[in-house]
Amino acid sequence: MQGTVKWVDGAMFVGESGSGHAVVMDGPEDLGGRNQSLRPMEMLLLGTGGCALYDVVSMLKKSRQHITDCRVELHAERADAVPAVFTEMRLHFVVSGFGLREAQVKRAVELSAEKYCSASIMFTQAGVTVSHSYAVEEAAGPEGVAQTQ
């Protein structure tokens, strides 16, 4: 894996991945940025969420769960000192679908946390307290009414 990050001006940078995709990063105005994009640490948090969510969705599809929506809500705490590293990260998965088996959702979240999500496991190995939780919601039917099992 490779990439390049280039300074634009102020606190703005453009990163390009080895696969050819680009992303803008910017800092707050009080640090010389224009507050026009994500901060680098926000990208780490979102990248971790994307890595974990990919695992969970993939496993639920393979186990033939009828998911209609899935998101991960992220929260991180950072140290008050420099370097302001992550000290805690919480990932809360909300999975919606029809007739979802909670045991399958629980197992997918556990496997992501313990075996597959390189990002969250890397943070755990670096001493960050990483926790995972989940909620299962029955998807709404065509009239917006929750379906019953």
Secondary structure, DSSP 8 states (H G I E B T S, - for coil): --EEEEEEETTEEEEEETTS-EEEE---GGGT----SB-HHHHHHHHHHHHHHHHHHHHHHHTT-EEEEEEEEEEEEE-SSSS--EEEEEEEEEEEEES--HHHHHHHHHHIIIII-HHHHHHHHTT-EEEEEEEEEE-B-TTS-B---
